[in-house]
Amino acid sequence: MANIDVLVGKTLTKIGGDREYELYFYTDDGECYRMYHDQCCCETVSIEDICGDLDDMIGAPIQLAEEVSESGDDGEWGGTFTWTFYKFATAKGYVTIRWYGSSNGHYSESVEFERWEAAE
């Protein structure tokens, strides 16, 4: 797994993926990074909202890339939840990708970010 801050200083050429369960970040130096969650039975983790325009991340170096999360008990059936916010900035603008995960309390609700060998 990689830290999201590996994108700082990189310039994105494209962002792909279904924008619900995964995103792919393609850089001008030929790298690709995948943001996703590997779903299991008693959990759901997905992109809840994208605030800003993903196109603002294309063609300008990433100046800020940070992850902030908050977890808690949902108060029902012993379940838990996790909000994970990914905040990005370029000279063109700001983007926040908000993920929401919930489970019965026994599964991961975290988002994975990794370098990905992609066939474009």
PLY file of the C-alpha trace (Angstrom):
ply
format ascii 1.0
element vertex 120
property float x
property float y
property float z
element edge 119
property int vertex1
property int vertex2
end_header
0.00 0.00 0.00
1.07 3.55 -0.68
0.35 6.76 1.18
-1.80 9.25 -0.71
0.92 11.89 -0.33
2.98 10.00 -2.94
0.94 12.04 -5.45
2.35 15.38 -4.24
4.49 16.85 -7.00
3.09 14.48 -9.64
0.98 15.66 -12.58
-2.07 13.60 -13.45
-2.97 12.95 -17.07
-6.20 11.07 -16.46
-8.53 9.82 -13.73
-10.48 6.64 -14.47
-12.66 4.15 -12.66
-16.35 3.84 -11.95
-16.32 6.74 -9.42
-18.40 4.68 -7.01
-16.11 1.88 -5.89
-12.72 2.75 -7.39
-10.62 5.47 -8.97
-7.42 5.22 -11.01
-4.93 8.09 -11.06
-2.60 8.14 -14.10
0.55 10.28 -13.90
2.62 11.88 -16.63
5.60 9.70 -15.65
3.68 6.53 -16.56
2.56 5.48 -13.09
-0.95 4.50 -12.09
-2.45 4.46 -8.60
-5.67 2.73 -7.59
-8.02 3.90 -4.80
-10.57 1.23 -3.84
-11.92 -1.08 -1.17
-11.93 -4.87 -1.49
-15.52 -5.64 -0.44
-16.38 -8.49 1.93
-19.73 -9.89 2.99
-20.99 -7.74 5.87
-19.68 -4.34 4.82
-20.13 -1.64 2.24
-17.48 0.94 1.34
-18.03 3.35 -1.53
-17.48 6.89 -2.75
-20.26 8.94 -1.21
-19.40 12.28 -2.82
-16.82 14.15 -4.86
-16.69 17.84 -3.97
-15.01 19.85 -6.70
-14.14 18.99 -10.28
-11.80 16.02 -10.84
-10.62 17.79 -14.02
-8.94 20.35 -11.74
-6.50 17.57 -10.81
-5.44 17.00 -14.43
-2.49 18.80 -16.02
-1.17 20.65 -12.95
1.14 19.29 -10.24
-0.60 18.02 -7.11
0.29 20.41 -4.29
-1.73 18.76 -1.51
-2.79 15.14 -1.05
-3.98 14.13 2.40
-6.24 11.58 4.05
-8.49 12.31 7.04
-10.80 9.72 8.56
-13.22 9.35 11.41
-14.78 6.15 12.73
-17.55 5.40 15.16
-20.35 3.15 16.33
-23.55 3.41 14.32
-25.66 2.62 17.38
-27.48 -0.30 15.76
-26.65 -4.01 15.91
-23.08 -3.30 17.03
-22.18 -1.91 13.63
-19.52 0.65 12.85
-18.88 3.33 10.25
-15.88 5.14 8.81
-15.75 8.40 6.85
-12.55 8.85 4.85
-11.83 12.15 3.13
-9.12 12.54 0.50
-8.20 16.18 -0.02
-6.32 17.31 -3.12
-5.17 20.69 -4.38
-3.55 21.93 -7.56
-3.12 25.47 -8.91
-6.43 24.83 -10.73
-8.55 24.05 -7.65
-9.45 21.78 -4.75
-11.11 18.35 -4.76
-12.34 16.27 -1.83
-13.30 12.65 -2.36
-15.51 11.40 0.47
-15.75 7.65 1.09
-18.25 6.08 3.51
-17.90 2.59 4.93
-20.17 0.64 7.24
-20.08 -2.90 8.57
-21.31 -5.16 11.31
-18.22 -4.15 13.27
-16.05 -7.10 12.29
-14.81 -5.96 8.87
-12.51 -3.26 7.55
-14.09 -0.04 6.32
-10.81 1.47 5.17
-9.93 2.60 1.67
-6.87 1.15 -0.01
-4.48 3.19 -2.15
-1.78 1.41 -4.11
0.46 1.62 -7.12
-1.28 -0.30 -9.88
0.08 -1.94 -12.98
-2.62 -0.91 -15.40
-3.19 -1.65 -19.02
-4.56 1.55 -20.49
0 1
1 2
2 3
3 4
4 5
5 6
6 7
7 8
8 9
9 10
10 11
11 12
12 13
13 14
14 15
15 16
16 17
17 18
18 19
19 20
20 21
21 22
22 23
23 24
24 25
25 26
26 27
27 28
28 29
29 30
30 31
31 32
32 33
33 34
34 35
35 36
36 37
37 38
38 39
39 40
40 41
41 42
42 43
43 44
44 45
45 46
46 47
47 48
48 49
49 50
50 51
51 52
52 53
53 54
54 55
55 56
56 57
57 58
58 59
59 60
60 61
61 62
62 63
63 64
64 65
65 66
66 67
67 68
68 69
69 70
70 71
71 72
72 73
73 74
74 75
75 76
76 77
77 78
78 79
79 80
80 81
81 82
82 83
83 84
84 85
85 86
86 87
87 88
88 89
89 90
90 91
91 92
92 93
93 94
94 95
95 96
96 97
97 98
98 99
99 100
100 101
101 102
102 103
103 104
104 105
105 106
106 107
107 108
108 109
109 110
110 111
111 112
112 113
113 114
114 115
115 116
116 117
117 118
118 119
